[in-house]
């Protein structure tokens, strides 16, 4: 039997879709696959306290929550961009920042192609405006600070050094208690669907 000359560059999804990682099509992207995958990808390489891993899906919900609090005039489209800011990780996993720095550009190019296809799939701007992305990354850093200091074993000083000290927010305002994958998967889908309903209203 002749072997393919090129390595396989696609992944079969539970929806039945076959997603090409090098040339992802929006037609092969399903919300159910994103929610399922992100709910089972652990933040911080799984080095968090609690019975369950703190998943990328739960992190994404927290980032959307922070973004909405920091930007009360944001519309549902902007909030959906915030919710999906780490969506490519349902395919490529959550690579911690130190390792991303080592891997370099190839990882980022794959991530960017996936993000572009995901945005097209859900009718979002392929390239969000710079001011929006800056606000989302700010919410992302706030989430990282609280996750690091409450879940991932960072001292407060370390968390401030790497992520900055948040203003106007405390951990009790956020959903930081790690939850089971199936539960957070449903929560992610419900939030996405609520935002989609607002966009279409």
C-alpha positions, 0 to 999 in steps of 0.5 A: 500500500502506497503511503501519502507523500505528505503528512496529514494536515487535517483533523476529523471533528465529532460533527463529521467535518474534516478541518484542514489546518493549513487551509481551513474553510469556514464551511468546516467549522461548527460551534459544537466542535469549538465548544466541545474542544475548548471545554476539554483544553486546559489552561496553564497546561493543567497546572491549576487547583481544583477537581476539574481543569480550568478550560479554555472555554471557561477562560473565554467566558470570563474574558467576555465577561470582563470585556463586557464590564470594561466596555459597557457600550460594546455591541453583541458582535464585539462581545462575540469576538471577545468570546471567540478570541481563543477559538483556534485552540479547539484545534491546536490546543492552548500553548503556554506563552513561553513555548509560543515564543520558542516555536515562533512564526509558524504557530502564529500563522496557523492560528491566524488562518484558523481565527480568520476562518472562524470569524468568517463562519460566524459573520464577524470581521475577518480582521477585527479593528485594532482598538477592539482587539486591544480591548479584548487583549486587555480583558485577556490579561485581566483574566490571566492575572486572576487565573494565575493568582487564584488558580495557577499558584502564582504569587500576587507579585508574580501575577502583577509582574507578568499581567499587570494589576487589574483596576476596578475588578475583584476575583469574586465578580468572575466565574473562576471556579473550575467546572466540568467540561460538559457543563462549561461546554453548554455554558459556552454554547448558550452564551454564543447563542445568546449573543447571536440572538442579540446580533439578529434582533 
